[in-house]
């Protein structure tokens, strides 16, 4: 197995104890832990360079502006993009709201369709529901195959010129299934629909290059890739960003303000009203540096090996059902499961007593839970700092859950 | 007993697996629903009230062992009681769970004296994030009782 375990020393939190046990952090799909380099970069910014950006001619302001815009260049190049088409947002949710409001309100109307999948996170559903209510458009859903990947076999049936937006995730935050980017992309192009890729779970875990995937917009969050909370990125094709309206007005995003009207600053600043999250951008850039140094190919390989091992070990536990692809080439390192009649919250509580952090609940994907006919699932998710021994501890603790619930 | 064994007492697992009074009421009743959006616990109940007395109740919903066992035990505890008694019981339960301030109704010398089976849920207090699971049924009951006394049927 590829060995990244020496990296663990870079993450101070991994050496703490929880309930008398060494922390086993298996909740990176919710948020990731931060390496020292990210913490230091943000600390250094506040200690040495803190000032507002894009205003004033003083030295600190210039330094802060250089750091903020430098961060944009780094984050952009991490996904093969130009800085001019990379907007800093509060995160993936805000990015998708920008698209839904800024593009959707003007381009959607009565009878138009927004094609999504049943596996979407609420962040890629609710904004579209709101815009649908404003415009008279409707959401149309693709469902799943027996292996929990998106079922594109009846795509023809739902695909016509009424479809104006195709919005889907690159990797499900519940099943771990990878999204059919090529198939849905081609389908969307064939009817001239806008393609929106929710890459919150994809960009942190595998190499993504926007010049190699044909999408109009892509959104992701820093905190799911070793960076701080409160910042993410929206990448868009230049012409799409140009035709998109700003959804927030204020300082920073304007060119000229008159009494009745204003004109906008060029992209990307048109979408960044108010003082931006500067320290967070600096932390985001440090996270991208860290990931680049490890190598995204290495991270993807590590997670694939770890997931293979986890699926194998979990299959040894009686009455345990995994909700996700069995084929590791169709999935990432997010594993949802249920165990006998033990409710996921109870599983999470029992694991927590062993210092193991997993998520239990509907994972902000209630339509998917309804579709799978489960009230909730437990979810273990892996990242570059996880090791096989942690999978073993997970399995031991799940066996203990069976004992506590009196299952022989 | 470990904290976990304390939490998942046999009586709790029994109520979880064999909930009392699961279903719906046919006759006149008030209905209330509650849920914990963050974790997905859902609880609903029907309460039949006659002359200020709870003559029957039934519960629906789904969720973790704590939320369902708390609801099931509550069903056992409230049928046959007056609305005032049920409200008092709700208050005592919330005091026990330290959701509201008050003197603990649980006498450590005589466990089971005041709240009966419900005292098995004391173990939840050690798990602060789970208190809302135990509380869900009772909050929903309060809403139902308010409705019953508002004459909103």
Interface residues (C-beta under 8 A of the other chain):
Chain A: X341 X342 X343 X344 X345 X346 X349 X350 X353 X360 X361 X362 X366 X369 X375 X376 X404 X405 X406
Chain B: X2 X3 X4 X5 X7 X8 X10 X13 X17 X38 X39 X40 X41 X42 X62 X63 X64 X65 X66 X127 X129 X130 X133
